[in-house]
Amino acid sequence: MANMSLLFYLSVIMFMVGSLVFVSNRKHLLSTLLSLEYMVLSLFIFLFFYLNYMNYEGYFSMFFLTFSVCEGVLGLSILVSMIRTHGNDYFQSFSILQC
């Protein structure tokens, strides 16, 4: 019981650290994508242990992993298209008004 609460607190701390890195001012798109994936991983850990604690099935965690992989692939495709069009992944190198 105490071990499960420790894992809950650990996943919440992981999420807070990931959100702190996400909201800090970063120059590269890749670092923000990595912090988002870290936050998704901490949410998965929290969801997995919560579902195990409540004796539910683990099918929802598989759906969550599937959607998080799709989100990661979408972020990487945006990164690749940005590098192809602008040459780098700096936020300062492109304007939001520019097509």
C-alpha positions as protocol buffer text, in pm:
chain_id: "A"
residue {
  index: 1
  type: MET
  ca { x: 0 y: 0 z: 0 }
}
residue {
  index: 2
  type: ALA
  ca { x: 278 y: 245 z: 88 }
}
residue {
  index: 3
  type: ASN
  ca { x: 468 y: 137 z: -221 }
}
residue {
  index: 4
  type: MET
  ca { x: 172 y: 227 z: -443 }
}
residue {
  index: 5
  type: SER
  ca { x: 139 y: 574 z: -291 }
}
residue {
  index: 6
  type: LEU
  ca { x: 510 y: 628 z: -346 }
}
residue {
  index: 7
  type: LEU
  ca { x: 467 y: 541 z: -713 }
}
residue {
  index: 8
  type: PHE
  ca { x: 172 y: 779 z: -739 }
}
residue {
  index: 9
  type: TYR
  ca { x: 380 y: 1061 z: -590 }
}
residue {
  index: 10
  type: LEU
  ca { x: 671 y: 976 z: -817 }
}
residue {
  index: 11
  type: SER
  ca { x: 455 y: 997 z: -1128 }
}
residue {
  index: 12
  type: VAL
  ca { x: 306 y: 1329 z: -1015 }
}
residue {
  index: 13
  type: ILE
  ca { x: 656 y: 1470 z: -953 }
}
residue {
  index: 14
  type: MET
  ca { x: 764 y: 1343 z: -1295 }
}
residue {
  index: 15
  type: PHE
  ca { x: 468 y: 1520 z: -1454 }
}
residue {
  index: 16
  type: MET
  ca { x: 544 y: 1845 z: -1271 }
}
residue {
  index: 17
  type: VAL
  ca { x: 910 y: 1835 z: -1379 }
}
residue {
  index: 18
  type: GLY
  ca { x: 808 y: 1768 z: -1738 }
}
residue {
  index: 19
  type: SER
  ca { x: 560 y: 2055 z: -1736 }
}
residue {
  index: 20
  type: LEU
  ca { x: 823 y: 2285 z: -1583 }
}
residue {
  index: 21
  type: VAL
  ca { x: 1064 y: 2200 z: -1865 }
}
residue {
  index: 22
  type: PHE
  ca { x: 785 y: 2247 z: -2121 }
}
residue {
  index: 23
  type: VAL
  ca { x: 688 y: 2596 z: -2006 }
}
residue {
  index: 24
  type: SER
  ca { x: 1047 y: 2717 z: -1975 }
}
residue {
  index: 25
  type: ASN
  ca { x: 1180 y: 2916 z: -2267 }
}
residue {
  index: 26
  type: ARG
  ca { x: 1348 y: 2673 z: -2504 }
}
residue {
  index: 27
  type: LYS
  ca { x: 1510 y: 2747 z: -2837 }
}
residue {
  index: 28
  type: HIS
  ca { x: 1461 y: 2410 z: -3005 }
}
residue {
  index: 29
  type: LEU
  ca { x: 1144 y: 2229 z: -3101 }
}
residue {
  index: 30
  type: LEU
  ca { x: 1306 y: 1894 z: -3022 }
}
residue {
  index: 31
  type: SER
  ca { x: 1352 y: 1978 z: -2654 }
}
residue {
  index: 32
  type: THR
  ca { x: 985 y: 2075 z: -2619 }
}
residue {
  index: 33
  type: LEU
  ca { x: 879 y: 1753 z: -2793 }
}
residue {
  index: 34
  type: LEU
  ca { x: 1098 y: 1551 z: -2557 }
}
residue {
  index: 35
  type: SER
  ca { x: 942 y: 1719 z: -2254 }
}
residue {
  index: 36
  type: LEU
  ca { x: 594 y: 1643 z: -2389 }
}
residue {
  index: 37
  type: GLU
  ca { x: 688 y: 1277 z: -2433 }
}
residue {
  index: 38
  type: TYR
  ca { x: 826 y: 1273 z: -2079 }
}
residue {
  index: 39
  type: MET
  ca { x: 493 y: 1407 z: -1953 }
}
residue {
  index: 40
  type: VAL
  ca { x: 304 y: 1140 z: -2150 }
}
residue {
  index: 41
  type: LEU
  ca { x: 530 y: 872 z: -2002 }
}
residue {
  index: 42
  type: SER
  ca { x: 462 y: 995 z: -1650 }
}
residue {
  index: 43
  type: LEU
  ca { x: 87 y: 995 z: -1721 }
}
residue {
  index: 44
  type: PHE
  ca { x: 116 y: 639 z: -1849 }
}
residue {
  index: 45
  type: ILE
  ca { x: 296 y: 529 z: -1533 }
}
residue {
  index: 46
  type: PHE
  ca { x: 29 y: 694 z: -1319 }
}
residue {
  index: 47
  type: LEU
  ca { x: -252 y: 538 z: -1526 }
}
residue {
  index: 48
  type: PHE
  ca { x: -93 y: 194 z: -1522 }
}
residue {
  index: 49
  type: PHE
  ca { x: -46 y: 183 z: -1145 }
}
residue {
  index: 50
  type: TYR
  ca { x: -389 y: 334 z: -1082 }
}
residue {
  index: 51
  type: LEU
  ca { x: -558 y: 72 z: -1299 }
}
residue {
  index: 52
  type: ASN
  ca { x: -361 y: -205 z: -1129 }
}
residue {
  index: 53
  type: TYR
  ca { x: -452 y: -67 z: -788 }
}
residue {
  index: 54
  type: MET
  ca { x: -824 y: -60 z: -873 }
}
residue {
  index: 55
  type: ASN
  ca { x: -806 y: -409 z: -1033 }
}
residue {
  index: 56
  type: TYR
  ca { x: -921 y: -292 z: -1375 }
}
residue {
  index: 57
  type: GLU
  ca { x: -817 y: -437 z: -1706 }
}
residue {
  index: 58
  type: GLY
  ca { x: -508 y: -302 z: -1877 }
}
residue {
  index: 59
  type: TYR
  ca { x: -668 y: -251 z: -2217 }
}
residue {
  index: 60
  type: PHE
  ca { x: -709 y: 123 z: -2167 }
}
residue {
  index: 61
  type: SER
  ca { x: -337 y: 157 z: -2102 }
}
residue {
  index: 62
  type: MET
  ca { x: -271 y: -9 z: -2439 }
}
residue {
  index: 63
  type: PHE
  ca { x: -502 y: 242 z: -2607 }
}
residue {
  index: 64
  type: PHE
  ca { x: -322 y: 522 z: -2424 }
}
residue {
  index: 65
  type: LEU
  ca { x: 15 y: 394 z: -2546 }
}
residue {
  index: 66
  type: THR
  ca { x: -116 y: 370 z: -2901 }
}
residue {
  index: 67
  type: PHE
  ca { x: -238 y: 729 z: -2900 }
}
residue {
  index: 68
  type: SER
  ca { x: 81 y: 854 z: -2736 }
}
residue {
  index: 69
  type: VAL
  ca { x: 289 y: 686 z: -3008 }
}
residue {
  index: 70
  type: CYS
  ca { x: 70 y: 852 z: -3271 }
}
residue {
  index: 71
  type: GLU
  ca { x: 124 y: 1187 z: -3096 }
}
residue {
  index: 72
  type: GLY
  ca { x: 499 y: 1132 z: -3095 }
}
residue {
  index: 73
  type: VAL
  ca { x: 505 y: 1044 z: -3463 }
}
residue {
  index: 74
  type: LEU
  ca { x: 302 y: 1354 z: -3545 }
}
residue {
  index: 75
  type: GLY
  ca { x: 547 y: 1571 z: -3351 }
}
residue {
  index: 76
  type: LEU
  ca { x: 845 y: 1415 z: -3528 }
}
residue {
  index: 77
  type: SER
  ca { x: 682 y: 1467 z: -3868 }
}
residue {
  index: 78
  type: ILE
  ca { x: 631 y: 1836 z: -3784 }
}
residue {
  index: 79
  type: LEU
  ca { x: 995 y: 1853 z: -3678 }
}
residue {
  index: 80
  type: VAL
  ca { x: 1117 y: 1695 z: -4003 }
}
residue {
  index: 81
  type: SER
  ca { x: 900 y: 1922 z: -4219 }
}
residue {
  index: 82
  type: MET
  ca { x: 1022 y: 2225 z: -4025 }
}
residue {
  index: 83
  type: ILE
  ca { x: 1385 y: 2125 z: -4072 }
}
residue {
  index: 84
  type: ARG
  ca { x: 1327 y: 2070 z: -4444 }
}
residue {
  index: 85
  type: THR
  ca { x: 1164 y: 2409 z: -4496 }
}
residue {
  index: 86
  type: HIS
  ca { x: 1368 y: 2627 z: -4256 }
}
residue {
  index: 87
  type: GLY
  ca { x: 1695 y: 2436 z: -4219 }
}
residue {
  index: 88
  type: ASN
  ca { x: 1689 y: 2410 z: -3839 }
}
residue {
  index: 89
  type: ASP
  ca { x: 1451 y: 2367 z: -3547 }
}
residue {
  index: 90
  type: TYR
  ca { x: 1494 y: 2707 z: -3382 }
}
residue {
  index: 91
  type: PHE
  ca { x: 1173 y: 2883 z: -3288 }
}
residue {
  index: 92
  type: GLN
  ca { x: 1326 y: 3221 z: -3377 }
}
residue {
  index: 93
  type: SER
  ca { x: 1401 y: 3123 z: -3738 }
}
residue {
  index: 94
  type: PHE
  ca { x: 1040 y: 3127 z: -3856 }
}
residue {
  index: 95
  type: SER
  ca { x: 739 y: 3351 z: -3817 }
}
residue {
  index: 96
  type: ILE
  ca { x: 390 y: 3224 z: -3735 }
}
residue {
  index: 97
  type: LEU
  ca { x: 244 y: 3456 z: -4001 }
}
residue {
  index: 98
  type: GLN
  ca { x: 463 y: 3312 z: -4275 }
}
residue {
  index: 99
  type: CYS
  ca { x: 326 y: 3022 z: -4483 }
}
